[in-house]
Amino acid sequence: MYGWFRRLLVKKESPQSSSSPHVQVRTPPPSVDGASSLVPTSPPNPPPRFLSSMIRWSQTYDLCVCHSPVDIEEAILLATYLEKPARGLRCFLRQRDASVGGAIPTELCQAVQSSHCWALLITPNFLLDDWCQYMMHQALSEGPMSNRIIPLVLNLSYSQYPKELRFYYYKDLSKNPERGYTQVYKTVLKYLEDMDEKMLLKLIATCTVLAIDWKGHPVFQGQNCHQTIRILSLCFHFRRLRGQRLQIHRTIVHHTLEAAEGNIMRRTEMRERRSI
């Protein structure tokens, strides 16, 4: 009896023979590069929303790559990694983006001033280049003790590391260049995100000032000013729930500014009529 049940189960689980004249065998579609075409490809991650903020576009470049002309290949590798569509940063390269015929000090100074962050590709050639030293000191004067300066060391010992940068953490590209590029990308994103939040905080403070008159009374008509300001603060603190940024706060800020401006204009007109 046990053998009969076993043969029955094996018969049910075995696939149908391809030699049967009534069964058509379907072959799987050909694969591309060894991968099956039936496997769905996951969509690429969208860029962070704060990359489209006003504070980011207030500068021409996101990152200024300070490098020696001898190290142009390493600088191009870094810029190419950051400028890919998946990341979309704007980089300045000295030999690529400087205006032809422009004065070198002016071009380099404008590049530093027009960038959010600065990556210093420090190599033995960097230390021997006077213009690299000029850009390094210009960056130190623009953002001293800030997270805008990103030192990158390549083929350089610690004893040769510039003394002006001893209080900055640096990344050694000699060990794992791609990992270093990723850290540069995250550092620039963190700076842009922090600047975006600071700008939003200033907008909320501006709304608070415009929405309340000098006596502390709301200037809105038919609206609760204090409730509106509270909503602004809540949107600011909780706008990144589950990794998503709530965009409603910008709309509220816009309407709050419009309402406050309209009420201020109406009060000014009423004062002028009374004076007449």
SULRA-V644176 format. One record per residue. N is the residue number from 1. RES is the residue in three letters. SS is DSSP state (hx for helix, st for strand, lp for the rest). PSI is psi in whole degrees, -180 to 180 (none if undefined). D_CENTER is the distance of its C-alpha to the mean C-alpha in whole Angstrom. Layout:
BEGIN
n->N res->RES ss->SS psi->PSI d_center->D_CENTER
n->N res->RES ss->SS psi->PSI d_center->D_CENTER
END
This chain:
BEGIN
n->1 res->MET ss->lp psi->-43 d_center->71
n->2 res->TYR ss->hx psi->-40 d_center->68
n->3 res->GLY ss->hx psi->-34 d_center->68
n->4 res->TRP ss->hx psi->-43 d_center->68
n->5 res->PHE ss->hx psi->-38 d_center->65
n->6 res->ARG ss->hx psi->-43 d_center->63
n->7 res->ARG ss->hx psi->-35 d_center->64
n->8 res->LEU ss->hx psi->-43 d_center->63
n->9 res->LEU ss->hx psi->-41 d_center->59
n->10 res->VAL ss->hx psi->-35 d_center->59
n->11 res->LYS ss->hx psi->-37 d_center->60
n->12 res->LYS ss->hx psi->-36 d_center->58
n->13 res->GLU ss->hx psi->-21 d_center->55
n->14 res->SER ss->lp psi->138 d_center->55
n->15 res->PRO ss->lp psi->159 d_center->54
n->16 res->GLN ss->lp psi->141 d_center->56
n->17 res->SER ss->lp psi->142 d_center->58
n->18 res->SER ss->lp psi->-9 d_center->57
n->19 res->SER ss->lp psi->-7 d_center->60
n->20 res->SER ss->lp psi->137 d_center->61
n->21 res->PRO ss->lp psi->-14 d_center->62
n->22 res->HIS ss->lp psi->1 d_center->60
n->23 res->VAL ss->lp psi->131 d_center->57
n->24 res->GLN ss->lp psi->129 d_center->54
n->25 res->VAL ss->lp psi->124 d_center->52
n->26 res->ARG ss->lp psi->123 d_center->48
n->27 res->THR ss->lp psi->143 d_center->46
n->28 res->PRO ss->lp psi->149 d_center->42
n->29 res->PRO ss->lp psi->152 d_center->40
n->30 res->PRO ss->lp psi->147 d_center->40
n->31 res->SER ss->lp psi->158 d_center->36
n->32 res->VAL ss->st psi->121 d_center->34
n->33 res->ASP ss->lp psi->37 d_center->33
n->34 res->GLY ss->lp psi->0 d_center->35
n->35 res->ALA ss->st psi->139 d_center->33
n->36 res->SER ss->lp psi->140 d_center->34
n->37 res->SER ss->lp psi->-11 d_center->33
n->38 res->LEU ss->lp psi->-15 d_center->34
n->39 res->VAL ss->lp psi->119 d_center->31
n->40 res->PRO ss->lp psi->141 d_center->28
n->41 res->THR ss->lp psi->134 d_center->25
n->42 res->SER ss->lp psi->139 d_center->22
n->43 res->PRO ss->lp psi->150 d_center->19
n->44 res->PRO ss->lp psi->149 d_center->16
n->45 res->ASN ss->lp psi->134 d_center->13
n->46 res->PRO ss->lp psi->152 d_center->11
n->47 res->PRO ss->lp psi->156 d_center->7
n->48 res->PRO ss->lp psi->148 d_center->6
n->49 res->ARG ss->hx psi->-31 d_center->8
n->50 res->PHE ss->hx psi->-6 d_center->7
n->51 res->LEU ss->hx psi->-16 d_center->5
n->52 res->SER ss->hx psi->15 d_center->9
n->53 res->SER ss->lp psi->163 d_center->10
n->54 res->MET ss->hx psi->-34 d_center->13
n->55 res->ILE ss->hx psi->-31 d_center->11
n->56 res->ARG ss->hx psi->-42 d_center->9
n->57 res->TRP ss->hx psi->3 d_center->12
n->58 res->SER ss->lp psi->-17 d_center->14
n->59 res->GLN ss->lp psi->154 d_center->14
n->60 res->THR ss->lp psi->-37 d_center->14
n->61 res->TYR ss->st psi->149 d_center->12
n->62 res->ASP ss->st psi->-33 d_center->9
n->63 res->LEU ss->st psi->131 d_center->11
n->64 res->CYS ss->st psi->118 d_center->15
n->65 res->VAL ss->st psi->108 d_center->17
n->66 res->CYS ss->st psi->117 d_center->20
n->67 res->HIS ss->lp psi->163 d_center->23
n->68 res->SER ss->lp psi->147 d_center->26
n->69 res->PRO ss->hx psi->-26 d_center->28
n->70 res->VAL ss->hx psi->-28 d_center->29
n->71 res->ASP ss->hx psi->32 d_center->26
n->72 res->ILE ss->hx psi->-33 d_center->25
n->73 res->GLU ss->hx psi->-44 d_center->24
n->74 res->GLU ss->hx psi->-37 d_center->22
n->75 res->ALA ss->hx psi->-38 d_center->20
n->76 res->ILE ss->hx psi->-38 d_center->20
n->77 res->LEU ss->hx psi->-43 d_center->19
n->78 res->LEU ss->hx psi->-46 d_center->16
n->79 res->ALA ss->hx psi->-38 d_center->15
n->80 res->THR ss->hx psi->-40 d_center->16
n->81 res->TYR ss->hx psi->-41 d_center->14
n->82 res->LEU ss->hx psi->-24 d_center->11
n->83 res->GLU ss->lp psi->3 d_center->12
n->84 res->LYS ss->lp psi->151 d_center->13
n->85 res->PRO ss->lp psi->-29 d_center->12
n->86 res->ALA ss->lp psi->-23 d_center->11
n->87 res->ARG ss->lp psi->-47 d_center->8
n->88 res->GLY ss->lp psi->30 d_center->8
n->89 res->LEU ss->lp psi->158 d_center->8
n->90 res->ARG ss->lp psi->118 d_center->11
n->91 res->CYS ss->st psi->149 d_center->13
n->92 res->PHE ss->st psi->126 d_center->16
n->93 res->LEU ss->st psi->132 d_center->19
n->94 res->ARG ss->hx psi->-48 d_center->22
n->95 res->GLN ss->hx psi->-8 d_center->25
n->96 res->ARG ss->hx psi->-40 d_center->23
n->97 res->ASP ss->hx psi->-8 d_center->21
n->98 res->ALA ss->lp psi->143 d_center->24
n->99 res->SER ss->lp psi->134 d_center->27
n->100 res->VAL ss->lp psi->129 d_center->30
n->101 res->GLY ss->lp psi->-6 d_center->33
n->102 res->GLY ss->lp psi->157 d_center->31
n->103 res->ALA ss->lp psi->134 d_center->31
n->104 res->ILE ss->hx psi->-47 d_center->30
n->105 res->PRO ss->hx psi->-39 d_center->29
n->106 res->THR ss->hx psi->-43 d_center->28
n->107 res->GLU ss->hx psi->-44 d_center->25
n->108 res->LEU ss->hx psi->-38 d_center->24
n->109 res->CYS ss->hx psi->-42 d_center->24
n->110 res->GLN ss->hx psi->-35 d_center->22
n->111 res->ALA ss->hx psi->-40 d_center->19
n->112 res->VAL ss->hx psi->-44 d_center->19
n->113 res->GLN ss->hx psi->-22 d_center->19
n->114 res->SER ss->lp psi->15 d_center->17
n->115 res->SER ss->st psi->146 d_center->14
n->116 res->HIS ss->st psi->-45 d_center->11
n->117 res->CYS ss->st psi->166 d_center->12
n->118 res->TRP ss->st psi->126 d_center->15
n->119 res->ALA ss->st psi->119 d_center->15
n->120 res->LEU ss->st psi->108 d_center->19
n->121 res->LEU ss->st psi->89 d_center->21
n->122 res->ILE ss->st psi->114 d_center->24
n->123 res->THR ss->lp psi->173 d_center->27
n->124 res->PRO ss->hx psi->-33 d_center->31
n->125 res->ASN ss->hx psi->-33 d_center->30
n->126 res->PHE ss->hx psi->-41 d_center->28
n->127 res->LEU ss->hx psi->-24 d_center->30
n->128 res->LEU ss->hx psi->-7 d_center->33
n->129 res->ASP ss->lp psi->122 d_center->31
n->130 res->ASP ss->hx psi->-36 d_center->31
n->131 res->TRP ss->hx psi->-30 d_center->29
n->132 res->CYS ss->hx psi->-41 d_center->26
n->133 res->GLN ss->hx psi->-38 d_center->28
n->134 res->TYR ss->hx psi->-45 d_center->27
n->135 res->MET ss->hx psi->-36 d_center->24
n->136 res->MET ss->hx psi->-45 d_center->23
n->137 res->HIS ss->hx psi->-32 d_center->26
n->138 res->GLN ss->hx psi->-41 d_center->24
n->139 res->ALA ss->hx psi->-39 d_center->20
n->140 res->LEU ss->hx psi->-34 d_center->22
n->141 res->SER ss->hx psi->-31 d_center->24
n->142 res->GLU ss->hx psi->-42 d_center->21
n->143 res->GLY ss->lp psi->69 d_center->19
n->144 res->PRO ss->lp psi->138 d_center->22
n->145 res->MET ss->lp psi->41 d_center->21
n->146 res->SER ss->lp psi->169 d_center->17
n->147 res->ASN ss->lp psi->20 d_center->14
n->148 res->ARG ss->lp psi->-21 d_center->13
n->149 res->ILE ss->st psi->126 d_center->16
n->150 res->ILE ss->st psi->98 d_center->15
n->151 res->PRO ss->st psi->132 d_center->19
n->152 res->LEU ss->st psi->122 d_center->19
n->153 res->VAL ss->st psi->136 d_center->23
n->154 res->LEU ss->lp psi->120 d_center->25
n->155 res->ASN ss->lp psi->47 d_center->29
n->156 res->LEU ss->lp psi->134 d_center->29
n->157 res->SER ss->lp psi->163 d_center->31
n->158 res->TYR ss->hx psi->-30 d_center->31
n->159 res->SER ss->hx psi->-25 d_center->34
n->160 res->GLN ss->hx psi->-6 d_center->32
n->161 res->TYR ss->lp psi->134 d_center->29
n->162 res->PRO ss->lp psi->138 d_center->29
n->163 res->LYS ss->hx psi->-26 d_center->30
n->164 res->GLU ss->hx psi->-20 d_center->28
n->165 res->LEU ss->hx psi->14 d_center->25
n->166 res->ARG ss->lp psi->-24 d_center->27
n->167 res->PHE ss->lp psi->11 d_center->25
n->168 res->TYR ss->lp psi->141 d_center->22
n->169 res->TYR ss->lp psi->140 d_center->21
n->170 res->TYR ss->st psi->165 d_center->20
n->171 res->LYS ss->st psi->129 d_center->20
n->172 res->ASP ss->st psi->112 d_center->22
n->173 res->LEU ss->lp psi->-6 d_center->22
n->174 res->SER ss->lp psi->-25 d_center->25
n->175 res->LYS ss->lp psi->-54 d_center->25
n->176 res->ASN ss->lp psi->89 d_center->22
n->177 res->PRO ss->hx psi->-43 d_center->20
n->178 res->GLU ss->hx psi->-38 d_center->18
n->179 res->ARG ss->hx psi->-38 d_center->17
n->180 res->GLY ss->hx psi->-40 d_center->16
n->181 res->TYR ss->hx psi->-40 d_center->14
n->182 res->THR ss->hx psi->-40 d_center->12
n->183 res->GLN ss->hx psi->-35 d_center->12
n->184 res->VAL ss->hx psi->-44 d_center->11
n->185 res->TYR ss->hx psi->-44 d_center->8
n->186 res->LYS ss->hx psi->-36 d_center->7
n->187 res->THR ss->hx psi->-43 d_center->9
n->188 res->VAL ss->hx psi->-42 d_center->6
n->189 res->LEU ss->hx psi->-41 d_center->3
n->190 res->LYS ss->hx psi->-40 d_center->7
n->191 res->TYR ss->hx psi->-45 d_center->8
n->192 res->LEU ss->hx psi->-38 d_center->6
n->193 res->GLU ss->hx psi->-42 d_center->7
n->194 res->ASP ss->hx psi->-41 d_center->10
n->195 res->MET ss->hx psi->-36 d_center->11
n->196 res->ASP ss->hx psi->-41 d_center->10
n->197 res->GLU ss->hx psi->-38 d_center->13
n->198 res->LYS ss->hx psi->-39 d_center->15
n->199 res->MET ss->hx psi->-40 d_center->15
n->200 res->LEU ss->hx psi->-38 d_center->16
n->201 res->LEU ss->hx psi->-36 d_center->19
n->202 res->LYS ss->hx psi->-38 d_center->20
n->203 res->LEU ss->hx psi->-42 d_center->21
n->204 res->ILE ss->hx psi->-41 d_center->22
n->205 res->ALA ss->hx psi->-38 d_center->25
n->206 res->THR ss->hx psi->-42 d_center->26
n->207 res->CYS ss->hx psi->-39 d_center->27
n->208 res->THR ss->hx psi->-40 d_center->29
n->209 res->VAL ss->hx psi->-43 d_center->30
n->210 res->LEU ss->hx psi->-25 d_center->31
n->211 res->ALA ss->hx psi->-14 d_center->32
n->212 res->ILE ss->st psi->131 d_center->35
n->213 res->ASP ss->lp psi->-175 d_center->38
n->214 res->TRP ss->lp psi->-18 d_center->39
n->215 res->LYS ss->lp psi->-3 d_center->42
n->216 res->GLY ss->lp psi->11 d_center->39
n->217 res->HIS ss->lp psi->145 d_center->40
n->218 res->PRO ss->st psi->142 d_center->37
n->219 res->VAL ss->lp psi->-1 d_center->38
n->220 res->PHE ss->lp psi->157 d_center->37
n->221 res->GLN ss->lp psi->119 d_center->40
n->222 res->GLY ss->lp psi->14 d_center->40
n->223 res->GLN ss->lp psi->154 d_center->37
n->224 res->ASN ss->lp psi->108 d_center->36
n->225 res->CYS ss->hx psi->-46 d_center->34
n->226 res->HIS ss->hx psi->-35 d_center->33
n->227 res->GLN ss->hx psi->-37 d_center->32
n->228 res->THR ss->hx psi->-44 d_center->30
n->229 res->ILE ss->hx psi->-36 d_center->28
n->230 res->ARG ss->hx psi->-41 d_center->28
n->231 res->ILE ss->hx psi->-39 d_center->26
n->232 res->LEU ss->hx psi->-45 d_center->24
n->233 res->SER ss->hx psi->-41 d_center->23
n->234 res->LEU ss->hx psi->-41 d_center->23
n->235 res->CYS ss->hx psi->-36 d_center->21
n->236 res->PHE ss->hx psi->-40 d_center->19
n->237 res->HIS ss->hx psi->-26 d_center->19
n->238 res->PHE ss->lp psi->22 d_center->19
n->239 res->ARG ss->lp psi->-7 d_center->17
n->240 res->ARG ss->lp psi->36 d_center->15
n->241 res->LEU ss->hx psi->133 d_center->18
n->242 res->ARG ss->hx psi->31 d_center->18
n->243 res->GLY ss->hx psi->11 d_center->14
n->244 res->GLN ss->lp psi->143 d_center->14
n->245 res->ARG ss->lp psi->124 d_center->13
n->246 res->LEU ss->lp psi->125 d_center->17
n->247 res->GLN ss->lp psi->-1 d_center->17
n->248 res->ILE ss->hx psi->-27 d_center->20
n->249 res->HIS ss->hx psi->-33 d_center->20
n->250 res->ARG ss->hx psi->-38 d_center->19
n->251 res->THR ss->hx psi->-41 d_center->22
n->252 res->ILE ss->hx psi->-43 d_center->24
n->253 res->VAL ss->hx psi->-43 d_center->23
n->254 res->HIS ss->hx psi->-49 d_center->24
n->255 res->HIS ss->hx psi->-33 d_center->27
n->256 res->THR ss->hx psi->-44 d_center->28
n->257 res->LEU ss->hx psi->-41 d_center->28
n->258 res->GLU ss->hx psi->-44 d_center->30
n->259 res->ALA ss->hx psi->-43 d_center->32
n->260 res->ALA ss->hx psi->-41 d_center->32
n->261 res->GLU ss->hx psi->-40 d_center->33
n->262 res->GLY ss->hx psi->-41 d_center->36
n->263 res->ASN ss->hx psi->-37 d_center->37
n->264 res->ILE ss->hx psi->-40 d_center->37
n->265 res->MET ss->hx psi->-40 d_center->39
n->266 res->ARG ss->hx psi->-39 d_center->41
n->267 res->ARG ss->hx psi->-36 d_center->43
n->268 res->THR ss->hx psi->-41 d_center->43
n->269 res->GLU ss->hx psi->-39 d_center->45
n->270 res->MET ss->hx psi->-38 d_center->47
n->271 res->ARG ss->hx psi->-39 d_center->48
n->272 res->GLU ss->hx psi->-39 d_center->49
n->273 res->ARG ss->hx psi->-38 d_center->51
n->274 res->ARG ss->hx psi->-38 d_center->53
n->275 res->SER ss->hx psi->-29 d_center->53
n->276 res->ILE ss->lp psi->none d_center->55
END
